[in-house]
Amino acid sequence: MTFRFLIDECLTPELVQMAIDAGHVESTCVRDRGLAGTKDWVLIEHVVAGDFTLVTHNSVDFRGGGPGNLGGEHARQPIHAGLVCLNSVHTLDLQRQLDLFQIALNELAAMDDLVNQALEVFEHEDGSIEVTIYDIPDAA
């Protein structure tokens, strides 16, 4: 499956090249599309219209509190190409962003699509990684 990733401005644009190198050649970032500083409720319109899978660290604004407590911009969309959330208890420095996104890319390589789903990669205090995939909006 090939994804059209839109990397949010809270993450390094270097993730775009990682995505392209992984075969997701239509990937881009908020900054390069001239959308830096755009309000989330406006950005989601570009995400949905462009059939992008958003990659963000700004998870709460786009997925709400997570499984069981969904909200945010993606939960308000009847259909979307997916959401990838990169999170850690540690500061999300450049290397951590690259490492977490690589984990996400590896997970996505085995999936048919991410339509109406979120993939969350979370690094715990001890360095262990938890990957969670859930429906957004909740299918229930």
Steps between C-alpha positions, in 0.01 A plus 500: 500500500622848415408786731488873435645625828460859612755567773370752755705809582571371853726233346818527294458530121772232478219246548383585148821364349472188717149445366611555140795262546249240629299534176241756610604742226206740533585587860551861601489721806284782632787748468572419133130527411487855642274392786726582797298667774170374360237426764435129547135527396614652168793261456270198526312630195826488299582157643165351398477677163853391409446142620799538732591288799600756763811431709507706820622535856202729565292190566234629738380765254455242224393183685378627835596300807555178306303173499195525723525879505506598134453857390706743298495584133529145357213371713276763338571373148270237350790365290872573496824334388627443852697657781848415627588626849860502623528542877748448781535579868838645396563814295433425134845596373605438141636148551192394698271632223697306238496182710128515581406577139707204381302278735178645357621440143586139587152444648327664204693286251296200617164679477263533205400854597435726797159632393310629805770369733778640714838340553667621816866436583576577865835478677482430874742618770701176481539533121247230416275575204126447485322501164123536505261499206141607550198626309445873483221591505409207724316240292283399796 
